[in-house]
Amino acid sequence: MRISPFVYDNRFISNDTLISLYKNMLKSRMIEEKMLVLLRQGKISKWFSGIGQEAISVGVTTALEDDEYILPMHRNLGVFTTRGIPLYRLFCQWQGKASGFTKGRDRSFHFGSNEYNIVGMISHLGPQLGVADGIALANLLQGKKKVTAVFSGEGGTSEGDFHEALNVAAVWNLPVLFCIENNGYGLSTPVNEQFKCKDIAEKGVGYGMESHVIEGNNVLEVYNTVRRLAIEIRERPRPVLLEFKTFRMRGHEEASGTKYVPDELMAEWEEKDPLTNYFHFLSDEAILTEENDETFRVEIKAEIDRNLQISFTENNIDSNVSNELNDVFQTFDYKEIKKSVNLIKLRFVDAVSLGLRQSMERNDNLVIMGQDIAEYGGVFKVTEGFVDQFGKERVRNTPICESAIVSTAMGLSINKMKAVVEMQFADFVSSGFNPIVNYLAKTHYRWGQNADVVIRMPCGGGVGAGPFHSQTNEAWFTKTPGLKVVYPAFPADAKGLLATAIEDPNPVLFFEHKALYRSISEEVPQEYFNIPFGKASVLKNGTDVVIITYGAGVHWALDVIEDNPELSVELIDLRTLSPLDTETIFKSVRKIGKVLVLQEDTMFGGISSDISAMIVENCFEYLDAPVKRVAGLDTPIPFAKNLEEEFMAKSRLEKELLDLLDY
């Protein structure tokens, strides 16, 4: 009898389950070994090996129910195979073919499938931890007794997203299993250069979270522990941090090799191979024979070969520009809800509040999240009184962790809910930038999952708030395919466009200028209505010059027009920046011939640059003068009133307009 480095506890586990655990580990190992051959043959382009770590993926997946979400990493092949995903689809995914999950747009395990309740990773690692929070939160709000398991490596625990996600899960008692595979190295960086504590599990203590250290190469220890915890968590929701001690037997990816690993350490972990040791245990217990094992291997090899042949014979993806562009966003079937005749005079901020309240009333699956938005009502009082009407489950104060909350919103969308996230100030969105531009924006294009998320962005200068509370940073997002950007100038537009933003199943950045909140009022339809995206508003017709602008710029332009009644100015309020109403822009330019594009944002790299370029490309022969851009100075926004006034484009607008007319 071989002496095992592990103690296997098979009490209360049926022989069928014991055999199933073995077969699933074996299947994962054999697929990996085949992929390494194909990599050398140039038939796949890259491989991140999980050889030696199969017990974790297989044990966790087997311990959970099939309809419970798992968010794996790139060494968790066993999650996908244990869930029964057809192998030819995985093989097509790795070859970039149509029967994969991403239409050739992403590789490896960078995909998800709601059919199998699996949500794959992105290369930035951290955001998926917050996504798991969102999926778990949706389960709680929907009354489902379900567990969500999310994987990360020990290297990922150094990221801020790890800490933010654990904190949110702990504060909200979310039923999440944070599964950390401590395999010794982040690429080549050993754990002693990654963190100071003895065990990663110690990090959970600081968040008031139950934590466990598990022998990750012992499949029964993995299965038993996760199964017990899952049963408990379904009845008493709470997060648990699990550290699986294991080892990466091959390179981070095959090209990097393992020369940095001491030979004795490699030999030590070879003795702890999860598949070999478990096979000997089953043999010693007379549960599995070598003949059984050989039969399994023959069957799995035949399955692999059969499915590889299917994938090899499939043609390469036949795509075109139209298909690519059409998949950036989920189709939105906009249905107009017309404005009512019942009008009420509202300030900009009150119109936003009323619009948000009415959307909450219409959508029981809508959750609002943000700092101080519950009892306090938010720093601008947009959500004042919402807790009394909708309760704290749907109006949720958040810790100061923008990245995790944006990721949580993504998880809510995956689990069939809607989310509105309030950035306390648009400036703070930089702390949540990664999940917005890399997760929300790209998910539908990559694997067809929409991000039903609106991010409200109180923005703009003119209020003496200085460099960190005054930015209007829309250009960060108009640059990113997959995001819609809305920027209203009037209360009625704000109310109607916010309704559309929440109806739209795609991610929307909704900019609200702080200086307009309480300075601009108008008659607003009292009942719920919406306004289509991509439709600019021509506020004034003219013949001398056209001004194209949005947000506070609209009101600056109106002031200049009022001060110069002799001028015939056509004024376009864009209202939405993505999608952009180029038809209205080009029509006015072709009619008038002189154009000024006004933005509050700094000049270089702003949206006015792209609008100017589009005008030149499409209307050059109609122009009577160069396109004029007027924007903020290319500096941070200063605090002192005279400095801020100098910074703002408003201070230069009239002179630049008159110069253009004199051209």
C-alpha positions in Angstrom: 0.0 0.0 0.0 1.3 3.4 -1.0 1.7 6.0 1.8 -0.3 9.0 0.8 0.6 12.6 1.9 -3.2 13.1 2.4 -5.9 11.8 4.6 -9.0 11.1 2.6 -12.3 11.2 4.4 -14.9 9.4 2.3 -17.5 9.0 5.0 -21.0 9.9 3.8 -19.9 10.1 0.2 -21.3 7.6 -2.2 -19.0 5.5 -4.4 -20.6 7.1 -7.5 -19.6 10.5 -6.3 -16.1 9.3 -5.4 -15.7 7.9 -8.9 -17.2 11.0 -10.5 -14.6 13.2 -8.8 -11.8 11.0 -10.1 -13.2 10.9 -13.7 -13.6 14.7 -13.8 -10.1 15.2 -12.6 -8.8 12.7 -15.1 -10.8 14.3 -17.9 -9.4 17.7 -17.1 -5.8 16.4 -16.9 -6.1 14.5 -20.2 -7.6 17.5 -22.0 -4.7 19.7 -20.7 -2.1 17.1 -21.9 -3.7 17.1 -25.3 -3.7 20.9 -25.4 0.0 21.0 -24.7 0.6 18.8 -27.7 -1.6 21.0 -29.9 0.2 24.1 -28.6 3.5 22.7 -29.8 1.9 21.9 -33.1 0.7 25.5 -33.5 -3.0 24.5 -33.5 -3.8 26.6 -30.5 -2.0 29.9 -29.6 -1.6 29.9 -25.8 -2.3 27.7 -22.8 -2.4 28.4 -19.1 -1.9 25.1 -17.4 -3.8 23.9 -14.3 -2.1 20.6 -14.2 -1.7 19.7 -10.5 -4.6 21.9 -9.4 -7.5 19.8 -10.7 -8.8 18.9 -7.3 -9.9 22.4 -6.5 -11.9 23.1 -9.7 -13.6 19.6 -9.7 -14.1 19.5 -5.9 -15.7 23.0 -5.7 -17.9 22.5 -8.8 -19.1 19.1 -7.6 -20.0 20.4 -4.2 -22.2 23.2 -5.6 -25.6 22.9 -7.3 -25.7 23.2 -11.1 -27.7 26.4 -11.0 -25.2 28.2 -8.7 -22.8 30.6 -10.3 -19.1 29.9 -10.5 -16.6 32.5 -11.6 -13.4 30.6 -12.5 -9.9 31.6 -13.6 -7.7 30.4 -16.5 -6.5 27.3 -14.6 -10.0 26.1 -13.8 -10.7 23.9 -16.8 -12.3 21.4 -14.4 -15.1 23.9 -13.6 -16.1 23.9 -17.3 -15.8 20.2 -17.9 -17.5 19.2 -14.6 -20.5 21.4 -15.6 -20.7 19.4 -18.8 -19.9 22.0 -21.4 -19.5 20.1 -24.7 -15.8 19.7 -25.5 -16.1 20.7 -29.1 -17.3 24.1 -27.9 -14.3 24.6 -25.6 -12.0 23.4 -28.4 -13.6 25.9 -30.8 -13.3 28.6 -28.2 -9.5 28.0 -28.0 -9.2 28.1 -31.8 -11.3 31.2 -32.2 -14.1 29.6 -34.1 -17.8 30.3 -34.2 -19.0 27.4 -32.0 -17.0 28.8 -29.2 -18.5 31.3 -26.8 -17.0 34.6 -28.1 -17.2 34.4 -31.9 -13.4 34.5 -32.0 -13.2 37.8 -30.1 -11.5 36.5 -26.9 -9.5 33.5 -26.0 -8.9 31.0 -23.2 -11.6 31.1 -20.5 -12.5 34.8 -21.0 -16.2 34.0 -21.5 -19.3 33.2 -19.6 -22.4 31.1 -20.1 -25.6 31.6 -18.3 -26.7 28.2 -19.6 -24.0 26.6 -17.4 -24.0 29.4 -14.7 -20.3 30.1 -15.4 -18.8 33.6 -15.7 -15.3 33.7 -16.9 -12.5 36.0 -16.0 -10.9 39.1 -17.6 -7.2 39.5 -17.6 -7.4 42.3 -14.9 -8.4 39.5 -12.4 -9.9 41.6 -9.6 -13.3 42.8 -11.0 -14.7 39.3 -11.1 -14.6 39.2 -7.3 -17.0 42.1 -7.2 -19.1 40.6 -9.9 -19.6 37.6 -7.7 -20.9 40.0 -5.0 -23.5 41.3 -7.4 -24.6 37.8 -8.4 -25.0 36.9 -4.8 -26.8 40.1 -4.0 -29.3 39.4 -6.7 -29.9 35.9 -5.3 -30.6 37.4 -1.9 -33.0 40.0 -3.3 -34.8 37.4 -5.4 -35.2 35.1 -2.3 -33.0 32.4 -3.8 -31.0 30.3 -1.3 -27.9 30.0 -3.5 -24.1 30.2 -3.1 -21.8 32.0 -5.6 -18.2 30.8 -5.8 -15.5 33.0 -7.3 -11.8 32.1 -7.9 -8.6 34.1 -7.8 -5.0 33.3 -7.4 -2.8 34.4 -4.6 -1.4 37.2 -6.8 -4.9 38.6 -7.3 -5.3 39.1 -3.5 -2.8 42.0 -3.8 -5.2 43.9 -5.9 -7.5 46.5 -4.4 -10.5 44.8 -6.0 -9.9 41.8 -3.7 -10.1 43.9 -0.6 -13.1 45.9 -1.8 -15.0 42.8 -2.8 -14.4 41.1 0.5 -15.4 44.2 2.4 -18.7 44.6 0.5 -19.5 41.0 0.9 -18.9 41.1 4.6 -20.8 44.3 5.2 -23.8 43.0 3.2 -23.6 39.3 4.4 -23.4 38.1 0.8 -23.4 34.3 0.2 -20.0 34.2 -1.6 -17.2 31.6 -1.4 -14.0 33.5 -2.2 -11.8 30.6 -3.5 -8.1 31.6 -3.5 -5.8 29.2 -5.2 -2.4 29.7 -3.6 -0.2 28.0 -6.1 3.1 29.5 -5.0 3.9 31.9 -7.7 2.3 34.9 -9.6 4.0 34.3 -12.9 7.5 34.2 -11.3 6.9 36.2 -8.2 6.9 33.9 -5.1 4.4 34.4 -2.3 7.0 35.9 0.1 7.2 38.8 -2.3 3.5 39.0 -2.7 2.2 39.3 0.9 3.6 39.2 4.4 1.1 37.1 6.3 1.6 33.3 6.7 -1.7 32.4 5.1 -4.0 34.4 2.8 -6.9 33.2 4.9 -5.6 35.6 7.6 -6.8 38.5 5.4 -10.4 37.5 5.9 -10.1 38.2 9.6 -9.8 41.9 9.0 -13.1 41.9 7.3 -14.9 39.9 10.0 -15.1 37.0 7.6 -14.9 33.3 8.3 -11.8 31.8 6.7 -10.3 28.3 6.1 -7.1 26.9 4.8 -7.6 23.8 2.7 -5.3 21.2 1.2 -6.1 22.0 -2.4 -4.6 18.8 -3.8 -6.9 16.6 -1.6 -10.1 16.5 -3.7 -12.1 15.0 -0.8 -11.0 17.8 1.6 -12.0 20.3 -1.0 -15.4 18.6 -1.7 -16.3 18.0 1.9 -15.4 21.5 3.1 -17.1 23.3 0.3 -20.2 21.1 0.4 -20.6 21.7 4.2 -20.1 25.4 3.9 -22.5 25.7 0.9 -25.3 23.9 2.9 -24.7 26.3 5.8 -24.5 29.5 3.7 -27.7 28.7 1.8 -29.5 28.9 5.1 -27.4 31.6 6.8 -26.0 33.8 4.1 -22.5 35.1 4.7 -19.2 35.2 2.8 -16.3 32.8 3.5 -12.7 33.0 2.4 -11.1 29.7 1.3 -7.4 29.4 0.7 -6.5 26.3 -1.2 -2.9 25.3 -0.8 -1.6 23.9 -4.1 1.1 24.4 -6.7 1.6 25.3 -10.3 3.5 22.5 -11.9 4.0 24.3 -15.2 4.7 27.9 -16.2 2.4 30.8 -15.8 1.8 30.1 -19.4 3.8 27.6 -21.4 6.3 30.2 -22.9 7.5 31.3 -19.4 8.6 27.9 -18.2 9.5 27.1 -14.5 13.3 27.7 -14.3 12.7 30.1 -11.4 11.3 27.2 -9.3 13.8 25.3 -7.1 14.0 21.6 -8.1 13.3 20.4 -4.6 10.1 22.4 -4.4 9.0 20.9 -7.7 9.8 17.4 -6.5 7.9 18.0 -3.2 4.7 18.9 -5.1 5.0 16.1 -7.6 4.6 13.8 -4.6 1.3 15.6 -3.9 -0.2 15.2 -7.3 -4.0 15.2 -6.7 -4.8 12.7 -9.4 -2.2 10.1 -8.6 -2.8 10.2 -4.9 -6.5 10.0 -5.2 -6.2 7.1 -7.7 -4.2 5.1 -5.2 -6.7 5.9 -2.4 -9.6 4.6 -4.5 -7.5 1.5 -5.4 -6.7 0.8 -1.8 -10.3 1.1 -0.9 -11.3 -1.3 -3.7 -13.4 1.4 -5.2 -11.4 1.7 -8.4 -9.3 -0.8 -10.3 -6.6 -0.3 -12.9 -8.9 -1.9 -15.4 -11.6 0.7 -14.6 -9.0 3.4 -14.9 -7.9 2.2 -18.3 -11.5 2.1 -19.4 -12.1 5.7 -18.3 -8.9 6.8 -20.1 -10.0 5.1 -23.4 -13.5 6.7 -23.2 -12.1 10.2 -22.4 -9.5 10.0 -25.2 -12.2 9.0 -27.6 -14.4 11.9 -26.5 -11.5 14.3 -26.8 -10.5 13.1 -30.3 -14.1 13.1 -31.5 -14.7 16.6 -30.3 -11.4 17.9 -31.6 -12.3 16.5 -35.0 -15.5 18.5 -34.9 -13.7 21.7 -34.0 -10.9 21.1 -36.6 -13.4 20.7 -39.4 -15.3 23.8 -38.5 -14.4 26.7 -40.8 -12.8 29.8 -39.5 -15.2 32.6 -38.5 -16.8 34.4 -41.4 -17.5 37.9 -40.2 -17.8 41.5 -41.5 -17.7 45.0 -40.1 -21.5 45.2 -39.7 -21.6 42.1 -37.5 -18.8 43.4 -35.4 -20.3 46.8 -34.9 -23.8 45.4 -34.2 -22.5 43.2 -31.4 -20.9 46.0 -29.3 -24.3 46.7 -27.7 -27.3 44.5 -26.9 -30.2 45.5 -29.2 -32.4 48.0 -27.4 -36.0 48.1 -28.6 -36.9 51.6 -27.6 -40.6 52.3 -27.2 -41.6 55.9 -26.9 -43.5 57.0 -23.9 -44.7 60.5 -24.8 -44.6 63.5 -22.5 -47.8 64.2 -20.6 -49.6 67.5 -20.6 -49.4 67.7 -16.8 -46.5 70.0 -16.2 -44.7 70.9 -13.0 -41.9 73.3 -12.6 -38.8 71.5 -11.4 -35.1 72.3 -10.9 -32.6 70.1 -12.7 -31.8 68.1 -9.5 -35.5 67.6 -8.8 -36.2 66.3 -12.3 -33.4 63.8 -11.9 -34.8 62.7 -8.5 -38.3 62.4 -9.8 -37.2 60.4 -12.9 -35.1 58.1 -10.8 -38.0 57.6 -8.4 -40.5 56.8 -11.2 -38.0 54.2 -12.7 -37.7 52.6 -9.3 -41.5 52.3 -9.2 -41.7 50.8 -12.7 -38.8 48.3 -12.2 -39.0 46.1 -9.1 -35.6 44.6 -10.1 -33.8 48.0 -10.0 -31.2 48.6 -7.3 -29.5 51.9 -6.5 -26.1 51.9 -4.9 -23.8 54.7 -3.8 -22.1 56.4 -1.0 -24.5 58.1 1.5 -27.5 57.7 -0.8 -29.8 56.0 1.7 -31.1 57.9 4.8 -28.9 60.9 4.0 -30.2 61.1 0.4 -26.9 61.6 -1.3 -24.7 64.6 -1.1 -27.0 66.4 -3.6 -30.2 64.9 -2.1 -31.2 63.2 -5.3 -32.3 60.1 -3.4 -33.8 61.8 -0.4 -36.8 59.9 0.9 -36.1 56.9 -1.3 -35.4 54.6 1.6 -38.8 55.3 3.1 -40.5 54.3 -0.2 -38.2 51.5 -1.5 -36.3 50.2 1.5 -32.6 49.7 2.2 -32.5 46.5 0.2 -33.0 48.5 -3.0 -31.4 51.8 -1.9 -28.0 50.7 -0.7 -25.3 52.8 1.0 -22.0 51.5 -0.1 -18.5 51.5 1.4 -16.1 53.8 -0.3 -15.1 51.3 -3.0 -16.1 52.4 -6.4 -14.5 49.5 -8.3 -16.2 46.8 -6.3 -19.6 48.6 -6.6 -19.4 48.9 -10.3 -18.4 45.2 -10.5 -21.3 44.4 -8.2 -23.6 46.2 -10.6 -22.3 44.0 -13.4 -23.1 40.9 -11.3 -26.7 42.2 -10.7 -27.1 42.4 -14.5 -25.8 38.9 -15.0 -28.4 37.7 -12.5 -31.3 39.5 -14.3 -31.4 42.7 -12.3 -30.8 46.4 -13.1 -28.5 48.8 -11.2 -28.0 52.5 -10.9 -24.6 53.5 -9.3 -24.2 57.0 -8.1 -20.6 58.3 -8.2 -20.6 60.9 -5.4 -18.7 63.1 -7.8 -17.8 62.2 -11.4 -14.1 62.7 -10.5 -14.2 59.6 -8.3 -15.1 57.4 -11.2 -11.3 57.0 -11.7 -11.4 54.6 -8.7 -13.9 52.4 -10.6 -12.4 53.0 -14.1 -11.2 49.4 -14.7 -14.5 47.6 -14.4 -16.3 50.2 -16.5 -14.0 50.2 -19.5 -12.9 46.6 -19.3 -15.9 44.7 -18.0 -19.1 46.7 -18.6 -18.0 48.0 -22.0 -16.7 44.8 -23.4 -18.9 42.0 -22.0 -21.6 42.0 -24.7 -19.2 42.2 -27.5 -17.2 39.3 -26.0 -19.8 36.8 -25.0 -23.3 38.4 -25.4 -23.9 39.3 -21.8 -25.4 42.8 -21.4 -24.5 45.2 -18.6 -27.8 46.7 -17.5 -26.0 49.4 -15.5 -26.4 53.2 -15.3 -23.7 55.2 -13.6 -24.8 58.7 -12.5 -22.0 61.2 -12.8 -22.4 64.6 -10.9 -19.8 66.6 -12.7 -18.5 70.0 -13.8 -16.9 73.2 -12.6 -18.1 76.7 -11.9 -18.8 75.9 -8.2 -15.3 76.5 -6.7 -14.7 72.9 -5.9 -11.1 72.6 -7.2 -9.3 69.8 -9.1 -10.9 66.8 -7.6 -14.6 67.7 -7.5 -15.0 69.7 -10.8 -14.0 67.5 -13.7 -16.2 66.8 -16.6 -14.6 63.6 -17.8 -17.0 62.4 -20.5 -14.1 61.9 -23.0 -12.7 59.1 -20.9 -15.8 57.1 -21.9 -16.8 58.4 -25.3 -13.5 56.9 -26.4 -14.6 53.4 -25.2 -16.7 51.2 -27.5 -19.6 49.6 -25.6 -20.5 52.6 -23.4 -23.3 55.0 -24.0 -22.8 58.6 -22.7 -25.6 61.0 -21.9 -25.2 64.6 -21.0 -28.5 66.6 -20.6 -28.7 70.4 -20.2 -32.3 70.9 -19.1 -34.5 69.3 -16.4 -37.0 67.8 -18.8 -34.3 66.2 -20.9 -32.6 64.9 -17.8 -35.8 63.2 -16.6 -36.6 61.7 -20.0 -33.1 60.6 -20.8 -32.6 59.1 -17.4 -35.7 57.0 -18.0 -34.3 55.7 -21.3 -30.9 55.1 -19.7 -32.5 52.8 -17.2 -34.7 51.1 -19.8 -31.6 50.5 -22.0 -30.0 47.1 -21.2 -26.5 48.5 -22.0 -24.1 50.4 -19.8 -24.8 54.2 -19.7 -22.7 57.0 -18.2 -25.2 59.7 -17.2 -23.6 63.1 -16.6 -25.4 65.6 -14.5 -23.8 69.1 -14.2 -23.7 70.2 -10.6 -23.8 73.9 -11.5 -27.2 73.2 -13.2 -28.7 71.3 -10.3 -30.3 74.2 -8.6 -29.8 77.1 -11.1 -31.9 75.8 -14.0 -35.7 75.2 -13.7 -38.4 74.6 -16.3 -41.8 73.0 -16.8 -41.4 69.3 -16.8 -44.0 66.6 -17.6 -45.0 65.1 -14.3 -45.7 61.5 -15.4 -43.1 59.1 -16.6 -41.8 59.6 -20.2 -38.6 58.9 -22.1 -36.5 60.5 -24.8 -34.6 58.5 -27.5 -30.8 58.4 -27.4 -28.9 59.8 -30.4 -31.3 62.7 -31.1 -29.9 66.1 -30.7 -32.1 69.1 -30.0 -31.9 72.2 -32.2 -32.7 74.9 -29.7 -32.4 77.9 -32.1 -32.3 78.2 -35.9 -29.9 80.6 -37.5 -27.9 81.4 -40.6 -24.6 82.9 -39.5 -23.0 80.2 -37.4 -23.8 76.9 -35.7 -22.8 76.2 -32.1 -22.6 72.5 -31.2 -22.4 71.9 -27.4 -24.0 70.0 -24.5 -24.4 70.3 -20.7 -23.5 73.7 -19.2 -22.1 74.8 -22.5 -25.7 75.1 -23.8 -26.5 77.7 -21.2 -23.2 79.6 -21.9 -24.1 79.7 -25.6 -27.7 80.9 -24.8 -26.2 83.7 -22.7 -23.9 84.8 -25.5 -26.7 84.7 -28.1 -28.9 86.8 -25.8 -26.1 89.3 -25.4 -25.6 89.5 -29.2 -29.1 89.7 -30.6 -27.8 90.9 -34.0 -26.2 87.4 -34.5 -28.2 84.6 -36.2 -26.9 81.5 -34.4 -28.1 78.0 -34.8 -27.7 76.1 -31.5 -27.5 72.4 -31.2 -27.8 70.7 -27.8 -26.3 67.2 -28.4 -27.9 65.6 -25.3 -26.2 62.3 -25.9 -22.5 62.0 -26.9 -22.6 58.3 -27.6 -24.6 57.6 -29.7 -23.9 60.9 -31.4 -26.5 62.6 -33.7 -24.2 63.2 -36.7 -27.2 63.6 -39.0 -28.4 66.8 -37.2 -24.8 68.1 -37.0 -24.0 67.6 -40.7 -27.4 69.1 -41.7 -26.7 72.3 -39.9 -23.1 72.6 -41.0 -24.0 72.1 -44.6 -26.7 74.8 -44.3 -24.6 77.4 -42.5 -20.9 76.8 -43.2 -19.4 78.1 -40.0 -19.1 75.9 -36.9 -18.1 76.4 -33.3 -17.8 73.3 -31.1 -18.0 74.1 -27.4 -17.1 71.9 -24.5 -16.3 72.5 -20.8 -13.7 69.7 -20.8 -10.1 70.5 -21.6 -9.3 70.9 -25.2 -6.9 68.1 -26.2 -8.5 64.8 -26.7 -12.0 66.0 -25.9 -15.1 65.1 -27.9 -15.0 68.4 -29.7 -11.9 67.2 -31.5 -13.7 64.2 -32.9 -16.8 66.2 -33.8 -14.5 68.7 -35.6 -12.8 65.9 -37.5 -16.1 64.3 -38.5 -17.3 67.7 -39.9 -14.1 68.1 -41.9 -14.3 64.6 -43.3 -18.0 64.8 -44.2 -18.7 68.5 -44.8 -15.4 70.0 -45.9 -16.8 71.5 -49.2 -19.6 73.3 -47.2 -17.2 75.0 -44.8 -16.6 78.8 -45.0 -14.1 78.8 -42.2 -12.0 76.3 -40.2 -14.0 74.5 -37.5 -13.5 76.4 -34.2 -13.1 74.6 -30.9 -13.6 76.3 -27.6 -12.8 74.4 -24.4 -11.3 74.5 -21.0 -7.6 75.2 -20.5 -5.3 72.2 -20.7 -4.7 72.4 -16.9 -6.4 70.8 -13.9 -9.4 72.9 -12.7 -8.2 75.4 -10.1 -10.1 76.4 -7.0 -9.9 80.2 -6.7 -12.8 81.9 -8.4 -10.8 84.1 -10.7 -8.6 81.2 -11.7 -11.5 78.9 -12.3 -13.3 81.5 -14.4 -10.1 81.8 -16.5 -10.0 78.0 -16.9 -13.6 77.7 -18.1 -14.4 77.9 -21.8 -17.3 80.3 -21.0 -14.7 83.1 -20.5 -13.5 82.8 -24.1 -16.7 81.8 -25.9 -17.9 85.2 -27.0 -14.6 86.4 -28.4 -14.0 83.1 -30.3 -17.5 83.3 -31.7 -17.0 86.8 -33.0 -13.6 85.9 -34.4 -15.1 83.0 -36.3 -17.9 85.2 -37.7 -15.2 87.7 -38.9 -13.2 85.0 -40.7 
